[in-house]
Amino acid sequence: MDIGIELSVIFAYALGLILLYVIGYILLFPIKVIIKLIYNGIIGGLLLLIANIIGKLVGYSLVINPMTALIAGFLGVPGVIMLIFLQYIL
């Protein structure tokens, strides 16, 4: 009983599926990084805004400029906390 599928064809299909998985993973990885940076940027910006609103009540303000926005955007919550401590120390 001959099936008509050679072993080399099966290996070719298997290799094609593996390559498809690897290429899909490579293309999906940058999208995850971009989504994470956008999420951190939004949360960091909101925390800068909240820190300034609460800071007005106690006489504290954190300047929002491109450098603080980049730090808050890349690092998120820890970046905003770091900026608050640096402003307090310096």
Backbone as CSV, one residue per row, in Angstrom:
resi,resn,N_x,N_y,N_z,CA_x,CA_y,CA_z,C_x,C_y,C_z
1,MET,0.849,-1.170,0.000,0.000,0.000,0.000,0.898,1.238,0.000
2,ASP,0.876,1.960,-1.047,1.737,3.127,-1.215,0.918,4.394,-0.962
3,ILE,1.395,5.222,-0.024,0.680,6.446,0.325,0.949,7.533,-0.707
4,GLY,2.128,7.567,-1.261,2.460,8.546,-2.280,3.158,9.771,-1.740
5,ILE,3.483,9.779,-0.443,4.189,10.904,0.157,5.589,10.429,0.512
6,GLU,6.551,11.099,-0.021,7.924,10.721,0.268,8.379,11.339,1.585
7,LEU,9.402,10.759,2.143,9.933,11.242,3.397,10.510,12.658,3.260
8,SER,11.088,12.972,2.131,11.640,14.309,1.919,10.545,15.369,1.889
9,VAL,9.381,15.035,1.420,8.254,15.978,1.402,7.783,16.259,2.825
10,ILE,7.742,15.227,3.651,7.339,15.402,5.048,8.340,16.300,5.766
11,PHE,9.637,16.071,5.533,10.658,16.922,6.136,10.557,18.364,5.629
12,ALA,10.229,18.551,4.386,10.088,19.894,3.821,8.921,20.623,4.474
13,TYR,7.800,19.916,4.674,6.652,20.531,5.349,7.003,20.869,6.799
14,ALA,7.691,19.979,7.481,8.072,20.210,8.870,9.015,21.405,8.960
15,LEU,9.985,21.471,8.072,10.909,22.597,8.061,10.183,23.905,7.746
16,GLY,9.246,23.868,6.845,8.458,25.055,6.513,7.639,25.549,7.698
17,LEU,7.049,24.615,8.458,6.276,25.010,9.637,7.177,25.597,10.713
18,ILE,8.356,25.005,10.884,9.288,25.541,11.870,9.748,26.942,11.466
19,LEU,10.077,27.141,10.199,10.487,28.468,9.718,9.364,29.487,9.857
20,LEU,8.134,29.072,9.593,6.990,29.962,9.740,6.830,30.388,11.198
21,TYR,7.023,29.452,12.122,6.932,29.773,13.544,8.032,30.752,13.947
22,VAL,9.253,30.516,13.514,10.379,31.377,13.872,10.186,32.775,13.290
23,ILE,9.789,32.876,12.043,9.568,34.185,11.415,8.420,34.927,12.112
24,GLY,7.366,34.222,12.461,6.257,34.841,13.188,6.687,35.351,14.551
25,TYR,7.534,34.586,15.238,8.026,35.018,16.542,8.912,36.251,16.405
26,ILE,9.762,36.276,15.394,10.649,37.417,15.175,9.844,38.676,14.853
27,LEU,8.783,38.545,14.096,7.963,39.705,13.747,7.074,40.144,14.900
28,LEU,6.685,39.211,15.765,5.801,39.544,16.875,6.559,40.191,18.021
29,PHE,7.824,39.867,18.199,8.605,40.390,19.315,8.688,41.921,19.313
30,PRO,9.012,42.583,18.190,9.070,44.056,18.222,7.722,44.701,18.543
31,ILE,6.642,44.076,18.151,5.320,44.634,18.446,5.082,44.622,19.954
32,LYS,5.514,43.562,20.633,5.370,43.495,22.084,6.188,44.587,22.757
33,VAL,7.383,44.839,22.267,8.243,45.875,22.836,7.615,47.248,22.626
34,ILE,7.086,47.506,21.450,6.463,48.796,21.161,5.230,49.006,22.032
35,ILE,4.422,47.975,22.199,3.228,48.084,23.050,3.631,48.346,24.493
36,LYS,4.699,47.695,24.964,5.161,47.914,26.334,5.667,49.342,26.517
37,LEU,6.397,49.887,25.534,6.878,51.260,25.628,5.725,52.265,25.630
38,ILE,4.711,52.014,24.818,3.542,52.901,24.799,2.821,52.854,26.141
39,TYR,2.670,51.662,26.684,2.013,51.497,27.987,2.798,52.219,29.071
40,ASN,4.119,52.017,29.105,4.952,52.695,30.103,4.892,54.204,29.931
41,GLY,4.860,54.685,28.700,4.780,56.123,28.454,3.490,56.725,28.967
42,ILE,2.393,56.047,28.744,1.097,56.554,29.214,1.045,56.567,30.734
43,ILE,1.460,55.461,31.351,1.456,55.388,32.811,2.429,56.414,33.404
44,GLY,3.617,56.538,32.815,4.594,57.510,33.300,4.090,58.940,33.184
45,GLY,3.463,59.276,32.063,2.902,60.617,31.889,1.797,60.915,32.884
46,LEU,0.943,59.936,33.115,-0.122,60.134,34.103,0.451,60.304,35.507
47,LEU,1.490,59.534,35.824,2.099,59.682,37.142,2.802,61.031,37.302
48,LEU,3.415,61.527,36.239,3.996,62.878,36.305,2.913,63.918,36.564
49,LEU,1.788,63.763,35.882,0.674,64.684,36.075,0.136,64.599,37.496
50,ILE,-0.051,63.381,38.001,-0.558,63.191,39.367,0.440,63.727,40.392
51,ALA,1.747,63.487,40.146,2.766,64.001,41.068,2.739,65.526,41.112
52,ASN,2.508,66.164,39.983,2.432,67.632,39.972,1.160,68.137,40.637
53,ILE,0.054,67.422,40.446,-1.204,67.854,41.082,-1.112,67.714,42.591
54,ILE,-0.611,66.587,43.057,-0.461,66.388,44.502,0.649,67.287,45.041
55,GLY,1.686,67.484,44.248,2.795,68.330,44.677,2.402,69.777,44.885
56,LYS,1.416,70.253,44.160,0.946,71.631,44.346,0.395,71.838,45.752
57,LEU,-0.183,70.783,46.322,-0.753,70.897,47.660,0.329,71.045,48.723
58,VAL,1.505,70.470,48.484,2.580,70.528,49.478,3.740,71.414,49.038
59,GLY,3.597,72.110,47.922,4.632,73.010,47.450,5.750,72.318,46.700
60,TYR,5.446,71.251,46.038,6.440,70.480,45.286,6.004,70.409,43.830
61,SER,6.946,70.616,42.929,6.592,70.487,41.513,7.719,69.778,40.782
62,LEU,7.356,68.987,39.829,8.302,68.251,38.993,8.156,68.793,37.587
63,VAL,9.240,69.339,37.059,9.206,69.954,35.739,9.008,68.866,34.684
64,ILE,8.073,69.094,33.802,7.842,68.154,32.703,8.515,68.731,31.461
65,ASN,9.635,68.128,31.101,10.367,68.516,29.903,10.688,67.242,29.116
66,PRO,11.325,67.357,27.974,11.588,66.148,27.187,12.394,65.083,27.938
67,MET,13.336,65.492,28.785,14.144,64.508,29.508,13.313,63.747,30.538
68,THR,12.506,64.452,31.314,11.678,63.764,32.302,10.622,62.904,31.621
69,ALA,10.115,63.363,30.492,9.134,62.572,29.755,9.761,61.285,29.214
70,LEU,11.008,61.368,28.720,11.686,60.163,28.238,11.966,59.186,29.372
71,ILE,12.428,59.704,30.489,12.701,58.823,31.625,11.419,58.158,32.110
72,ALA,10.355,58.937,32.238,9.079,58.369,32.673,8.513,57.418,31.628
73,GLY,8.745,57.707,30.356,8.230,56.845,29.302,8.946,55.517,29.211
74,PHE,10.269,55.536,29.330,11.023,54.296,29.223,10.959,53.458,30.491
75,LEU,11.004,54.107,31.642,11.073,53.357,32.884,9.722,53.181,33.575
76,GLY,8.736,53.984,33.200,7.409,53.841,33.790,7.374,54.331,35.229
77,VAL,6.730,53.544,36.090,6.543,53.920,37.495,7.884,54.090,38.218
78,PRO,8.837,53.153,38.083,10.122,53.364,38.761,10.834,54.635,38.286
79,GLY,10.672,55.013,37.044,11.287,56.228,36.530,10.715,57.478,37.180
80,VAL,9.407,57.498,37.373,8.775,58.658,38.016,9.211,58.742,39.477
81,ILE,9.284,57.598,40.158,9.745,57.589,41.549,11.193,58.079,41.626
82,MET,12.020,57.637,40.676,13.409,58.086,40.629,13.483,59.599,40.417
83,LEU,12.659,60.132,39.516,12.650,61.580,39.266,12.240,62.364,40.509
84,ILE,11.274,61.837,41.240,10.835,62.507,42.473,11.960,62.525,43.496
85,PHE,12.639,61.389,43.662,13.750,61.345,44.617,14.907,62.230,44.174
86,LEU,15.218,62.235,42.889,16.298,63.100,42.399,15.963,64.569,42.585
87,GLN,14.725,64.944,42.351,14.308,66.335,42.557,14.403,66.696,44.038
88,TYR,14.057,65.754,44.901,14.105,65.994,46.337,15.557,66.126,46.819
89,ILE,16.454,65.264,46.308,17.848,65.274,46.719,18.589,66.484,46.164
90,LEU,18.395,66.762,44.892,19.117,67.861,44.252,18.389,69.164,44.490
